[in-house]
């Protein structure tokens, strides 16, 4: 799994999983409570663990066209773009979910007998990149998996791993903190159970860290 990158309140999670269902576990840990008892003050750490499901996914790719004539090459790029567009439409991707980047062109020069570039143009190369983004994370997974169809169509195509994003982290934080707080108090009650000690008010509380880990991660 790729490195996690924060981005405007959400988290992008690169993954090679086939399905974009539960891809990570949100762990809120380190809610420390100092609770007054009838005879002392105890410090207890509470934990909360919840699975999260990606609610936004992205997949990108690019195809490369080559040719010695710029006019013919431009036509070839248009033809290949139509092939990609047809694949996206067949995969139920909405037109507005696809962003086409500006094409990148490079010039290849002929080489002399010593292997050095000359000033004579041999051919041109155009790379066309696109990005698809959708709330249907499973659809994006399937789209990336089926990208081999574009190679079968004769395209010089490069597919990137899909990325999955959880965009509701901030609203989840409050819920997770409350659960961690409840867990800490339950732990305190277990500690003093049977000792004739009563749990009183919380004297101090400090928030720990939030972690997002891969599903089934044991570290």
C-alpha positions in Angstrom: 0.0 0.0 0.0 1.3 3.5 -0.8 2.1 6.1 1.6 -0.8 8.0 3.1 -1.1 11.6 2.0 -3.3 14.2 3.7 -5.3 16.4 1.3 -7.9 19.0 2.3 -9.5 17.1 5.1 -9.4 13.7 3.5 -6.9 10.9 3.1 -5.8 9.4 -0.2 -5.0 5.7 0.2 -3.2 4.0 -2.7 -4.1 0.3 -2.8 -3.8 -2.7 -5.0 -6.9 -4.3 -3.6 -9.4 -5.5 -6.2 -12.4 -4.1 -4.4 -12.7 -0.6 -3.0 -14.8 -1.7 0.0 -13.2 -1.6 3.4 -9.7 -0.6 2.7 -8.5 0.7 6.1 -9.2 0.9 9.7 -9.6 4.2 11.5 -8.1 4.0 15.0 -8.6 6.7 17.5 -6.2 6.0 20.4 -4.8 7.9 23.4 -7.9 9.5 24.9 -6.4 9.8 28.4 -8.7 10.5 31.3 -7.7 11.5 34.9 -10.7 10.3 37.0 -11.2 11.1 40.6 -12.2 8.2 42.8 -13.2 8.2 46.5 -9.6 7.9 47.6 -7.3 8.9 44.7 -7.0 10.0 41.1 -6.3 7.4 38.4 -5.2 7.9 34.8 -6.8 5.7 32.1 -6.3 5.5 28.4 -9.3 4.7 26.2 -9.3 3.3 22.6 -11.8 3.2 19.8 -11.4 1.3 16.5 -13.7 1.6 13.5 -13.5 0.3 9.9 -13.8 3.0 7.2 -15.0 2.7 3.7 -13.6 4.8 0.9 -16.2 7.2 -0.5 -14.1 8.7 -3.4 -11.8 7.0 -5.9 -9.5 8.0 -8.7 -7.8 6.2 -11.5 -5.5 7.6 -14.2 -3.8 6.4 -17.3 -2.1 7.6 -20.5 -1.6 6.5 -24.0 1.3 7.3 -26.3 1.1 7.9 -30.1 4.1 8.1 -32.4 4.5 9.2 -36.0 6.7 11.1 -38.4 4.0 13.5 -39.6 2.3 15.8 -37.1 -1.0 16.0 -39.0 -1.3 12.3 -39.2 -0.2 12.0 -35.5 -2.9 14.4 -34.4 -5.5 12.3 -36.1 -4.1 9.1 -34.5 -4.3 10.7 -31.1 -8.0 11.6 -31.7 -8.7 8.0 -32.8 -7.0 6.6 -29.7 -8.9 9.1 -27.5 -12.1 7.8 -28.9 -11.1 4.2 -28.0 -10.5 5.3 -24.4 -13.7 7.3 -24.3 -15.7 4.2 -25.6 -14.1 2.1 -22.9 -15.1 4.5 -20.2 -18.6 4.8 -21.5 -18.9 1.0 -21.7 -17.7 0.9 -18.1 -20.6 3.2 -17.1 -18.3 6.2 -16.3 -20.1 9.6 -16.6 -18.6 12.0 -19.0 -18.2 14.6 -16.3 -16.1 12.2 -14.2 -13.2 12.2 -16.7 -10.6 15.0 -17.0 -8.4 15.0 -20.0 -5.0 16.7 -19.5 -3.2 18.7 -22.1 -1.2 16.4 -24.5 2.5 16.4 -24.1 4.6 16.2 -27.3 8.3 15.4 -27.6 10.6 15.3 -30.7 12.9 12.4 -31.5 15.9 13.2 -33.6 17.9 11.0 -35.9 21.3 9.9 -34.7 24.6 9.8 -36.6 27.0 6.9 -36.9 28.4 7.8 -33.5 25.1 7.5 -31.8 24.7 11.3 -31.2 21.5 13.2 -31.9 21.5 15.3 -35.0 19.2 18.2 -35.9 17.2 16.1 -38.3 13.8 15.1 -36.9 13.0 11.4 -37.1 9.6 11.3 -35.4 7.2 12.8 -32.9 5.7 11.4 -29.7 2.5 12.6 -28.1 1.4 11.4 -24.6 -2.2 11.9 -23.6 -3.1 11.6 -19.9 -6.6 11.4 -18.3 -8.0 11.1 -14.8 -11.3 9.5 -13.8 -12.8 10.3 -10.4 -16.0 8.8 -9.0 -17.9 8.2 -5.7 -18.5 4.7 -7.0 -15.3 3.2 -5.7 -16.0 -0.3 -6.8 -16.6 0.9 -10.3 -13.2 2.6 -10.3 -11.6 -0.7 -9.1 -13.3 -2.6 -12.0 -12.2 0.1 -14.4 -8.6 -0.2 -13.5 -8.7 -4.0 -13.6 -10.2 -4.1 -17.1 -7.7 -1.6 -18.6 -6.0 -4.5 -20.4 -8.8 -4.1 -23.0 -7.1 -0.9 -24.1 -3.9 -2.8 -24.8 -5.8 -5.3 -26.8 -7.2 -2.4 -28.9 -3.6 -1.7 -29.9 -2.9 1.3 -27.7 0.5 1.9 -26.1 -1.2 2.4 -22.8 0.0 2.8 -19.2 -2.4 2.3 -16.3 -1.8 3.7 -12.8 -3.0 2.1 -9.5 -6.3 3.5 -8.4 -6.4 5.7 -5.3 -9.1 5.7 -2.7 -10.1 8.5 -0.4 -12.1 8.9 2.8 -13.4 12.4 2.8 -15.4 12.5 6.1 -12.5 12.2 8.5 -13.3 15.3 10.5 -16.9 14.3 11.3 -15.7 10.9 12.3 -13.1 12.3 14.7 -15.8 13.6 17.1 -17.6 10.2 17.2 -14.3 8.3 17.7 -13.2 10.6 20.5 -16.6 10.0 22.3 -16.2 6.3 21.9 -12.6 6.4 23.2 -13.8 8.5 26.2 -16.5 6.0 27.0 -13.9 3.2 26.7 -11.6 4.9 29.1 -14.3 5.3 31.8 -15.3 1.6 31.4 -11.7 0.6 31.9 -11.6 2.8 35.1 -14.7 1.1 36.4 -13.1 -2.3 35.8 -9.9 -1.2 37.7 -11.8 -0.3 40.8 -14.5 -2.9 40.7 -14.7 -4.9 43.9 -12.5 -2.6 45.8 -15.3 -0.5 47.3 -14.1 2.6 45.4 -16.5 4.8 43.5 -15.7 6.6 40.2 -16.2 10.3 40.3 -15.8 13.1 37.8 -13.2 13.4 35.1 -10.5 15.9 36.3 -8.6 16.1 33.1 -8.8 14.7 29.5 -6.2 14.8 26.7 -6.6 13.7 23.1 -4.2 11.2 21.6 -3.5 10.5 18.0 -5.6 9.3 15.1 -4.2 6.6 12.9 -5.3 5.0 9.6 -3.9 1.6 9.1 -4.4 -1.1 6.4 -7.1 -3.6 7.1 -5.8 -6.6 9.1 -2.6 -4.7 10.0 -1.2 -6.1 13.3 1.5 -3.5 13.9 
